Amino acid sequence: MVGSLILALIFTGVGIQIIKRVSKEVSYGFDKGLCKESVIMNSKFRLPFEEGEQFELQCPTRYVKIGLDMITFETAASKYEIPLRGISDLDDRESTNRFFDIVNPIIADLIFDCWDQFAAGQLPVLSKWEDESQRQCIICSRISFSEEVQASLGGDYWTGMETETSLEEYMATHAPKAVLAGGEAGQRKITYLEFTLDPLDAFARLPYEYSVSEPMAVVFSALNEYQLDALIGDMWEGMKGIIEDPRQSGGPSFANKLDFVPYNEVKNECDILR
């Protein structure tokens, strides 16, 4: 039995190293499929008893700049642009509504992508043995608006002022796209808002709204039991069975969290940025 266990450990270790070597040869800008695969490998392919990370997450931050005529998406390795047609200024309600009819679906998709690529928070990811007091985070997207947009709308413009411009309203009434059998596009049966709820939203949740004057961040956070006890105390005891690492009977529980916050507040939400 001991010999079989040693052989299993050796073959597991060799297999991990082979897969890691192959994955390092892959060049990418942002590939959601590759990101999701790396999340699964990060969660599942770990040496027994160690629970440390054997795979790096291949999920680079997307930097999104929204202007009057163009939306630019950029990572460390790629860049592409989407032209905004029919919008030259935002000097009336009609043009403002038309602008947010384009922008809010894009931001909703960025928020959806972040939670979806991390299996809707259902997998334990990142190292389980970091300092237990440290919150580990990944910034999925950073979203900012150009000076022209801010000047046209006013620097203090907040999307929650009108139903027509509200991101919260859009996410509560629209569903993410889905790929159906045969490759056809369709709609999911769950709304953006329902899909992106995390376990801690049962205690407090900020609305999905933003001001054009400050960059926003879509952030994924991995919290362990120590941090959850600190955040919600005794209430966590009643939730421990909701999400728990199935590989560790009696082991530490975890919960993953999704935030849409001003970029300058990320430092208050995270101790370690990955």
C-alpha positions as CSV (number, residue, x, y, z in Angstrom):
1,M,0.0,0.0,0.0
2,V,2.8,2.4,0.9
3,G,4.6,1.5,-2.4
4,S,1.4,2.2,-4.4
5,L,1.0,5.5,-2.6
6,I,4.6,6.5,-3.4
7,L,4.2,5.5,-7.1
8,A,0.9,7.5,-7.3
9,L,2.6,10.6,-5.9
10,I,5.5,10.2,-8.3
11,F,3.2,9.8,-11.4
12,T,1.0,12.7,-10.2
13,G,4.0,15.0,-9.8
14,V,5.5,14.0,-13.2
15,G,2.1,14.5,-14.9
16,I,1.7,17.9,-13.3
17,Q,5.2,19.0,-14.5
18,I,4.4,17.8,-18.1
19,I,1.1,19.7,-18.2
20,K,2.8,22.8,-16.8
21,R,5.5,22.7,-19.4
22,V,3.0,22.4,-22.2
23,S,0.8,25.2,-20.8
24,K,3.8,27.6,-20.6
25,E,4.2,27.2,-24.4
26,V,0.8,28.7,-25.0
27,S,0.8,32.4,-25.9
28,Y,-2.4,34.4,-25.3
29,G,-3.9,37.8,-24.7
30,F,-7.2,37.0,-23.1
31,D,-8.7,33.6,-23.8
32,K,-11.6,32.8,-21.5
33,G,-11.5,29.1,-22.3
34,L,-7.8,29.0,-21.4
35,C,-8.5,30.9,-18.2
36,K,-11.3,28.5,-17.2
37,E,-9.0,25.5,-17.9
38,S,-6.3,27.0,-15.7
39,V,-8.8,27.6,-12.9
40,I,-9.8,23.9,-13.0
41,M,-6.2,22.7,-13.1
42,N,-5.3,25.1,-10.2
43,S,-8.2,23.7,-8.2
44,K,-7.9,20.0,-9.0
45,F,-4.3,19.1,-9.8
46,R,-2.6,19.4,-6.5
47,L,-0.2,17.1,-4.8
48,P,-2.1,15.2,-2.0
49,F,-1.7,16.7,1.5
50,E,0.2,19.8,0.2
51,E,-2.8,21.8,-1.3
52,G,-0.4,24.3,-2.8
53,E,-0.8,25.7,-6.3
54,Q,0.8,23.6,-9.0
55,F,-0.6,25.7,-11.9
56,E,-0.6,29.4,-12.4
57,L,-3.9,31.0,-13.4
58,Q,-3.9,32.2,-17.0
59,C,-6.4,35.0,-16.4
60,P,-4.9,38.4,-17.2
61,T,-6.6,41.6,-16.2
62,R,-8.5,43.3,-19.0
63,Y,-8.1,47.1,-19.2
64,V,-11.2,48.7,-20.8
65,K,-11.2,52.3,-21.8
66,I,-14.6,53.7,-22.9
67,G,-14.7,56.8,-25.1
68,L,-17.3,58.5,-27.2
69,D,-16.3,56.9,-30.4
70,M,-14.3,53.8,-29.3
71,I,-14.1,51.1,-26.6
72,T,-10.6,49.7,-26.2
73,F,-9.9,46.3,-24.6
74,E,-6.2,45.6,-23.6
75,T,-4.2,43.0,-21.8
76,A,-0.5,42.7,-21.4
77,A,-0.4,40.7,-24.6
78,S,-3.2,41.9,-26.8
79,K,-5.4,44.9,-27.8
80,Y,-8.6,45.3,-29.8
81,E,-11.2,48.0,-30.3
82,I,-14.9,48.3,-30.8
83,P,-16.1,51.5,-32.6
84,L,-19.2,53.3,-31.2
85,R,-21.3,54.4,-34.1
86,G,-24.0,57.1,-34.0
87,I,-22.7,58.7,-30.8
88,S,-20.9,62.0,-31.2
89,D,-21.9,63.7,-28.0
90,L,-24.0,63.2,-24.9
91,D,-25.8,66.5,-24.7
92,D,-29.3,65.1,-24.4
93,R,-31.2,62.2,-22.7
94,E,-31.7,60.3,-26.0
95,S,-28.0,60.2,-26.8
96,T,-27.1,59.4,-23.2
97,N,-29.5,56.5,-23.1
98,R,-28.2,55.2,-26.4
99,F,-24.6,55.4,-25.0
100,F,-25.5,53.3,-22.0
101,D,-27.5,50.9,-24.1
102,I,-24.1,50.0,-25.6
103,V,-21.9,50.4,-22.5
104,N,-24.0,48.6,-19.8
105,P,-24.2,45.3,-21.7
106,I,-20.4,45.3,-22.2
107,I,-19.8,45.9,-18.5
108,A,-22.4,43.3,-17.5
109,D,-20.5,40.8,-19.7
110,L,-17.2,41.7,-18.0
111,I,-18.8,41.0,-14.6
112,F,-20.4,37.8,-15.8
113,D,-17.1,36.6,-17.4
114,C,-15.2,37.1,-14.2
115,W,-17.6,35.0,-12.1
116,D,-18.1,32.4,-14.9
117,Q,-14.4,31.8,-15.5
118,F,-14.1,31.0,-11.8
119,A,-16.9,28.4,-12.0
120,A,-19.3,30.8,-10.3
121,G,-17.3,30.6,-7.1
122,Q,-17.8,26.8,-6.7
123,L,-14.1,25.8,-6.8
124,P,-11.4,26.4,-4.2
125,V,-8.6,28.2,-6.1
126,L,-5.3,29.8,-5.1
127,S,-3.1,28.4,-2.4
128,K,-4.9,27.2,0.7
129,W,-1.8,27.8,2.8
130,E,-1.2,31.5,2.4
131,D,-1.2,33.5,5.6
132,E,-4.7,32.8,6.9
133,S,-5.3,36.6,7.5
134,Q,-4.6,37.5,3.9
135,R,-7.4,38.0,1.3
136,Q,-6.3,36.8,-2.1
137,C,-7.7,38.6,-5.2
138,I,-7.6,38.8,-8.9
139,I,-8.6,41.9,-10.8
140,C,-10.6,40.5,-13.8
141,S,-11.2,43.9,-15.4
142,R,-10.4,47.6,-14.9
143,I,-13.0,49.9,-16.5
144,S,-12.5,53.6,-17.1
145,F,-14.1,56.4,-19.1
146,S,-12.3,59.0,-21.3
147,E,-12.1,62.7,-20.4
148,E,-14.5,63.4,-23.3
149,V,-17.2,61.2,-21.7
150,Q,-16.7,62.7,-18.3
151,A,-16.9,66.2,-19.8
152,S,-20.0,65.4,-21.7
153,L,-21.9,63.8,-18.9
154,G,-20.3,65.7,-16.0
155,G,-17.7,64.1,-13.7
156,D,-20.3,63.3,-11.0
157,Y,-22.6,61.4,-13.3
158,W,-23.9,58.2,-11.6
159,T,-25.7,55.5,-13.6
160,G,-28.2,54.9,-10.8
161,M,-29.9,58.2,-11.3
162,E,-32.1,56.9,-14.1
163,T,-33.7,53.6,-14.8
164,E,-32.6,53.8,-18.4
165,T,-28.9,54.2,-17.5
166,S,-28.9,51.9,-14.5
167,L,-26.5,48.9,-14.7
168,E,-28.3,47.2,-11.8
169,E,-31.6,47.5,-13.7
170,Y,-30.0,46.0,-16.9
171,M,-28.5,43.1,-15.0
172,A,-31.8,42.4,-13.2
173,T,-33.8,42.3,-16.4
174,H,-31.4,40.7,-18.9
175,A,-29.7,37.3,-19.2
176,P,-26.2,36.5,-20.5
177,K,-25.8,34.9,-23.9
178,A,-25.3,31.2,-24.2
179,V,-24.1,28.8,-26.9
180,L,-26.8,26.3,-27.7
181,A,-26.5,22.9,-29.3
182,G,-25.2,23.2,-32.8
183,G,-23.3,26.4,-32.0
184,E,-26.3,28.7,-32.2
185,A,-26.5,31.7,-29.9
186,G,-29.2,31.9,-27.3
187,Q,-30.1,33.3,-23.9
188,R,-29.6,31.7,-20.5
189,K,-32.6,31.3,-18.2
190,I,-30.9,33.2,-15.3
191,T,-30.3,36.9,-15.2
192,Y,-26.9,38.6,-14.9
193,L,-27.9,39.6,-11.4
194,E,-29.0,36.1,-10.3
195,F,-25.9,34.5,-11.7
196,T,-23.4,36.8,-10.1
197,L,-24.7,36.6,-6.6
198,D,-22.0,35.2,-4.1
199,P,-22.5,33.7,-0.6
200,L,-21.7,36.9,1.2
201,D,-24.4,38.9,-0.8
202,A,-26.9,37.3,1.6
203,F,-25.5,39.7,4.3
204,A,-24.8,42.9,2.3
205,R,-24.6,43.8,-1.4
206,L,-23.9,47.1,-3.1
207,P,-25.9,47.8,-6.3
208,Y,-24.2,47.4,-9.7
209,E,-23.8,51.1,-10.3
210,Y,-20.9,53.4,-11.1
211,S,-19.7,56.9,-11.6
212,V,-18.0,57.8,-14.9
213,S,-15.5,59.9,-13.0
214,E,-13.6,57.0,-11.3
215,P,-12.3,53.8,-12.8
216,M,-14.1,50.6,-11.7
217,A,-12.7,47.1,-11.0
218,V,-14.3,43.7,-11.3
219,V,-12.6,41.6,-8.6
220,F,-12.6,37.9,-7.7
221,S,-11.7,37.2,-4.1
222,A,-10.8,33.9,-2.5
223,L,-11.6,33.8,1.3
224,N,-10.8,31.1,3.8
225,E,-12.6,30.2,6.9
226,Y,-10.5,32.6,9.1
227,Q,-11.5,35.6,7.0
228,L,-15.2,34.5,6.8
229,D,-15.3,34.2,10.6
230,A,-13.9,37.7,10.8
231,L,-16.4,39.1,8.3
232,I,-19.6,37.6,9.4
233,G,-18.8,35.8,12.7
234,D,-21.2,33.2,14.0
235,M,-23.4,33.4,10.9
236,W,-20.7,31.6,8.9
237,E,-21.2,28.5,11.1
238,G,-24.7,28.2,9.6
239,M,-23.3,28.5,6.1
240,K,-20.3,26.2,6.2
241,G,-22.1,23.4,4.5
242,I,-23.0,25.5,1.5
243,I,-19.4,25.6,0.0
244,E,-16.8,23.4,1.4
245,D,-13.7,21.7,0.0
246,P,-14.9,18.1,-0.7
247,R,-11.3,16.8,-0.6
248,Q,-10.7,17.7,3.0
249,S,-13.2,16.1,5.4
250,G,-13.3,18.4,8.4
251,G,-10.9,20.7,6.6
252,P,-11.2,24.5,6.3
253,S,-14.2,25.9,4.5
254,F,-14.0,28.6,1.9
255,A,-16.1,31.1,0.0
256,N,-15.4,33.0,-3.2
257,K,-16.6,36.6,-3.6
258,L,-17.3,38.9,-6.6
259,D,-17.0,42.6,-6.3
260,F,-17.6,45.6,-8.6
261,V,-15.9,48.5,-6.8
262,P,-14.0,51.7,-7.5
263,Y,-10.5,50.8,-8.5
264,N,-8.9,52.8,-5.8
265,E,-10.9,50.7,-3.2
266,V,-9.4,47.4,-4.3
267,K,-6.6,47.9,-1.7
268,N,-9.3,47.8,1.0
269,E,-10.7,44.6,-0.3
270,C,-7.5,42.6,-1.0
271,D,-4.3,41.8,0.8
272,I,-2.6,39.9,-2.1
273,L,-3.2,40.6,-5.8
274,R,-2.5,37.7,-8.0
